[in-house]
Amino acid sequence: MKRKICVVTGTRAEYGLLFPLIKKLQQDATFQMQLLVTGAHLSPEFGETYKQIELDGFMIDEKVEILLSADTVTGVVKSIGLATIGFADALARLQPDLIIILGDRFEMLAIAQTALIMQIPIAHLHGGECTFGAYDDAIRHSISKMATWHFTSTEAHRKRVIQLGESPERVFNVGATGIENIVNLQLIDRDNLFEQLELDKKLPMFLITYHPETNGDTKGIFELLSALENYSNVNLLFTKANADNGGRMINEAILQFLSKHNNAKLYDSLGQLRYLSAVKHAEVVIGNSSSGLVEVPYLETPTVNCGIRQKGREYPNSVFNTSLCAKEIYSTIETALQFNESYKHIYGDGSTSHEIITILRSLTSFSIQKEFFDL
């Protein structure tokens, strides 16, 4: 009998990272792949990106709606509660042998705690990383403690998961899942992409994604937008902030900026192909998304990382950090635009999903039982 593996996704970015693994699981005769979709995927406000998942040829086994129309910490906490209730019913129907969770978002905390109590083993991707500027940091480590199997993106992250008390024989350094998309996707050429996104082909382009600093500055978006006032002869391509508390305020600020700047565009979601193509053709990627530190360097585009949201995460030489001060952001953008060194790659070679499936096939049991590993 095939073992049932349930992949959980709640955001556009996370789905893009999971895409190659989902595709390989779907095609693998060893497993029955299940797909549970939740969070921003199901929200019209965030682009109803579950439709893209269906267009990619995947059947969604369960949809669990959890988001409230709120932009507060109270709203996020209530969403976690709704998620826990919804996930309990969904998992009772699906009866998976293993759940795959990527990262550190509050939706993943809800599914992890639900699976833990229901005694369903968890395989956790991208554990051991640090992002001191967001409560995601604590969520990530918490999920690691609830998980049975671990697939990390670097050796340093593998060692950190072991430091949390996880047995080394259950922790595997497989690289970052997102690199696989870069290796395998045929990206859109510049003219075609600019036409699709209604950008001026005569002008260069900056790609901007800014999410809330849930442990830090709630007003940083205004400093970033102030810095971008200096670039009237550049296409400013924004993607929306995520569903964390403060995300709607950021999106509203960007909309206000768009009303005064004809050279700026905002998209709910570009999808992985257009997003990676935009990275490739951008002069610089600006904001505080993890993609700027992990995937963007592989497309040989410099990154300006704003604020402390990603503080603690490993990054290569093409990432330039700045405080949330308009003057410093502008100065750092100008420095990044002059970057001409060789790009360093620290997150693997793009074989991540193959390695994960090979390891999963080798496991005779997905047993939830484990002990604390003392260093």
C-alpha positions in Angstrom: 0.0 0.0 0.0 1.3 3.5 -0.9 2.2 5.7 2.0 0.2 8.9 2.1 2.3 12.2 2.2 0.4 15.4 2.8 2.1 18.7 1.7 0.7 21.8 3.3 0.9 25.3 1.8 -0.5 28.6 2.9 1.3 31.3 0.8 2.4 32.0 -2.8 6.1 32.2 -1.8 6.0 28.9 0.1 4.2 27.1 -2.7 6.8 28.3 -5.2 9.5 26.7 -3.0 7.6 23.5 -2.6 6.6 23.2 -6.3 9.4 20.8 -7.4 8.9 18.6 -4.5 5.1 18.5 -5.0 5.6 17.6 -8.6 8.0 14.8 -7.9 5.8 13.4 -5.2 2.9 13.4 -7.5 4.8 11.4 -10.1 6.4 9.0 -7.6 4.9 5.5 -7.5 6.0 4.9 -3.9 3.7 7.6 -2.4 0.2 8.9 -2.6 0.6 12.7 -2.5 -2.1 14.8 -0.8 -2.3 18.6 -1.0 -3.8 20.7 1.8 -4.1 24.4 0.9 -4.9 27.2 3.4 -4.2 30.8 4.3 -3.6 33.5 1.7 -4.1 31.0 -1.1 -7.8 31.1 -0.5 -8.2 34.9 0.0 -9.4 37.2 -2.8 -7.4 40.0 -1.1 -4.2 38.1 -1.7 -5.0 36.9 -5.3 -6.7 33.5 -4.7 -3.4 31.8 -5.6 -5.0 28.4 -5.1 -6.1 28.8 -8.7 -2.5 28.8 -9.9 -1.9 25.5 -8.0 -4.8 24.0 -9.9 -3.5 25.4 -13.2 -0.2 23.8 -12.5 -2.0 20.4 -12.7 -2.3 19.6 -9.0 -5.5 18.3 -7.3 -6.2 20.1 -4.0 -7.4 17.5 -1.5 -8.4 19.9 1.3 -9.0 23.7 1.5 -9.0 25.2 5.0 -10.0 28.8 5.2 -8.5 30.6 8.2 -7.8 34.3 7.5 -9.8 37.1 9.2 -10.2 40.5 7.6 -7.9 42.0 10.2 -4.5 43.5 10.3 -3.8 43.0 14.0 -2.0 40.6 16.3 -5.4 39.6 17.7 -6.5 38.7 14.2 -3.4 36.5 13.6 -4.0 34.7 16.9 -7.6 34.0 16.1 -6.6 32.7 12.6 -4.3 30.2 14.4 -7.2 29.1 16.4 -9.5 28.7 13.3 -6.7 26.9 11.5 -6.2 24.4 14.3 -9.9 23.5 14.3 -10.0 23.3 10.5 -6.8 21.3 10.2 -8.1 18.8 12.8 -11.1 18.0 10.6 -9.0 17.9 7.4 -6.4 15.6 8.8 -9.0 13.3 10.2 -10.4 12.9 6.7 -7.0 12.6 4.9 -5.3 10.3 7.4 -1.8 11.0 6.1 1.2 8.9 7.1 3.5 12.0 7.0 3.0 15.8 6.7 5.5 18.0 5.0 5.8 21.6 6.3 8.2 24.3 5.0 9.4 27.1 7.2 8.0 29.2 9.9 4.7 30.9 9.4 1.8 30.9 11.8 -0.2 28.7 9.5 2.5 26.1 9.8 2.6 26.4 13.6 -1.1 25.5 13.6 -0.8 22.5 11.4 2.3 21.3 13.3 0.6 21.4 16.7 -2.5 19.7 15.2 -0.4 16.9 13.7 1.6 16.5 17.0 -1.5 15.8 19.0 -3.0 13.6 16.3 0.3 11.7 16.3 1.0 12.3 12.6 4.8 12.5 11.8 6.1 15.7 10.4 9.0 16.3 8.0 10.2 19.9 8.4 12.0 21.9 5.6 14.2 24.9 6.3 14.6 24.4 10.0 17.6 25.7 11.9 17.5 29.2 10.3 17.4 32.5 12.2 15.4 35.6 11.5 15.5 37.8 14.6 13.2 40.5 13.2 10.1 38.3 13.1 8.2 36.0 15.5 8.7 33.5 12.7 12.0 32.7 14.3 10.4 31.2 17.4 7.8 29.4 15.3 10.5 27.8 13.1 12.3 26.4 16.1 9.0 25.2 17.7 8.1 23.3 14.5 11.5 21.7 14.6 10.8 20.3 18.0 7.4 18.9 16.9 8.9 17.4 13.7 10.4 13.9 13.4 12.4 14.4 10.2 14.4 17.5 9.2 15.6 18.8 5.8 17.8 21.9 6.2 19.2 24.3 3.6 22.9 24.5 4.8 25.2 22.5 7.1 25.2 25.3 9.6 21.4 25.0 9.8 21.7 21.2 10.2 24.0 21.7 13.2 21.6 24.1 14.7 18.7 21.7 14.5 20.8 19.1 16.2 21.7 21.7 18.9 17.9 21.9 19.5 18.1 18.2 20.6 17.2 16.5 17.4 19.0 13.2 16.5 21.7 13.7 13.8 20.4 10.6 12.0 17.1 12.4 11.4 18.6 15.7 10.1 19.7 16.1 6.5 21.3 19.0 4.7 19.7 19.0 1.3 20.0 22.6 0.2 17.2 25.1 -0.4 14.2 24.0 -2.3 13.8 27.2 -4.3 17.1 26.8 -6.1 15.6 23.9 -8.0 13.1 26.2 -9.8 16.0 28.4 -10.9 17.9 25.5 -12.4 14.9 23.9 -14.1 12.5 26.7 -15.2 12.8 28.3 -18.6 12.5 32.0 -17.7 10.6 34.6 -19.6 12.7 36.9 -21.8 12.8 40.6 -20.8 10.6 42.0 -23.6 7.9 39.4 -23.1 7.9 39.9 -19.3 7.8 43.7 -19.5 4.9 43.4 -21.9 3.0 41.0 -19.6 3.5 43.3 -16.6 2.8 46.5 -18.5 6.3 47.9 -17.7 8.2 50.5 -19.8 10.7 48.6 -21.9 12.9 51.6 -22.2 13.5 51.8 -18.5 15.4 49.6 -16.0 13.4 47.8 -13.3 13.6 47.3 -9.5 11.7 44.4 -7.9 10.4 45.3 -4.4 8.8 43.0 -1.8 8.5 44.2 1.8 6.8 42.2 4.6 6.0 43.2 8.2 8.7 43.1 10.8 6.6 41.4 13.4 9.4 41.8 16.0 10.5 45.2 14.9 9.6 48.4 13.0 6.0 48.7 11.8 6.6 51.9 9.8 9.7 50.9 7.7 7.7 50.8 4.5 7.4 54.6 4.6 11.2 54.9 4.8 11.6 52.5 1.9 9.0 54.4 -0.3 10.7 57.7 0.6 14.0 56.2 -0.7 12.3 55.1 -3.9 11.1 58.7 -4.6 14.6 59.1 -6.1 13.9 56.7 -9.0 11.4 58.4 -11.3 13.1 56.9 -14.4 12.9 53.2 -13.2 10.1 50.7 -13.3 9.2 50.0 -9.7 7.6 46.6 -9.6 6.0 45.7 -6.2 4.6 42.5 -5.0 2.1 42.5 -2.0 3.1 42.0 1.6 2.1 38.7 3.3 -0.9 38.1 5.6 1.1 38.8 8.9 -0.2 41.6 11.1 0.8 44.9 9.5 0.7 43.5 6.0 -2.5 45.3 5.0 -1.0 48.6 6.2 2.0 48.0 4.0 -0.1 47.2 0.9 -2.2 50.4 1.5 1.0 52.5 1.7 2.2 51.0 -1.6 -1.2 51.8 -3.2 -0.9 55.4 -2.0 2.5 55.5 -3.6 1.2 54.1 -6.9 -1.5 56.8 -7.0 1.3 59.4 -7.3 3.9 57.5 -9.4 3.1 56.2 -12.9 6.3 54.2 -13.0 5.2 51.9 -10.2 3.1 48.7 -10.4 1.8 46.4 -7.7 0.8 42.7 -8.2 -0.9 40.4 -5.7 1.2 37.6 -6.9 3.5 37.2 -9.9 3.6 33.4 -9.7 7.0 31.6 -9.5 7.8 31.8 -13.2 7.2 35.6 -13.6 8.7 36.3 -10.2 12.0 34.5 -11.0 12.0 36.1 -14.4 11.5 39.5 -12.8 14.4 38.8 -10.5 16.6 37.9 -13.5 15.8 41.1 -15.4 15.8 43.4 -12.4 18.7 45.7 -11.7 18.3 45.1 -8.0 15.9 43.3 -5.6 14.8 45.4 -2.7 12.9 44.6 0.6 13.1 42.0 3.3 11.9 38.7 1.8 14.0 35.6 2.4 14.1 35.1 -1.4 16.5 38.1 -1.6 19.0 36.2 0.5 18.4 32.6 -0.7 17.2 32.5 -4.4 18.1 35.9 -5.8 21.9 35.5 -5.8 21.6 32.4 -8.0 20.1 34.6 -10.7 23.0 37.0 -10.3 21.0 40.0 -9.2 22.1 42.1 -6.2 19.8 42.4 -3.1 19.2 45.3 -0.8 17.9 43.8 2.5 16.0 46.4 4.5 15.7 46.3 8.3 16.0 43.3 10.7 13.4 40.9 9.5 16.0 38.6 8.0 18.7 39.3 10.6 20.5 36.1 11.5 20.0 34.4 8.2 23.0 33.3 6.2 23.6 35.3 3.0 26.2 35.6 0.3 28.3 38.6 -0.9 25.6 40.0 -3.2 23.3 40.9 -0.4 23.6 44.5 1.0 22.0 45.3 4.4 20.6 48.6 5.4 18.6 50.1 8.3 15.1 51.4 7.8 16.3 54.9 7.1 15.4 56.5 3.7 18.8 58.1 3.2 20.7 54.8 4.0 18.3 52.7 1.9 19.0 55.0 -1.1 22.8 54.9 -0.5 22.7 51.1 -0.2 20.7 50.8 -3.5 23.4 52.9 -5.2 26.1 50.6 -3.8 24.3 47.4 -4.8 23.9 48.8 -8.4 27.7 48.9 -8.7 28.2 45.3 -7.6 30.4 43.4 -10.1 31.9 40.5 -8.2 31.3 36.8 -8.8 28.1 35.7 -7.1 28.5 33.1 -4.3 26.0 30.3 -4.0 25.6 28.8 -0.5 22.2 27.1 -0.6 23.0 23.9 -2.6 22.9 22.9 -6.3 19.2 22.5 -7.0 18.8 18.8 -6.4 16.9 19.2 -3.1 13.6 17.5 -4.0 15.4 14.5 -5.4 17.4 14.1 -2.3 14.3 14.5 0.0 12.4 11.8 -1.9 15.3 9.5 -1.9 15.6 9.8 1.8 11.8 9.3 2.4 11.9 6.2 0.2 14.7 4.8 2.4 12.7 5.1 5.6 11.0 1.9 6.5 8.8 3.8 9.0 7.6 7.4 9.6 7.4 6.7 13.4 6.7 9.8 15.5 8.7 8.5 18.4 12.0 10.2 19.2 14.2 11.1 22.1 16.1 14.3 23.0 19.7 14.2 21.6 22.2 15.7 24.1 25.4 17.2 22.7 
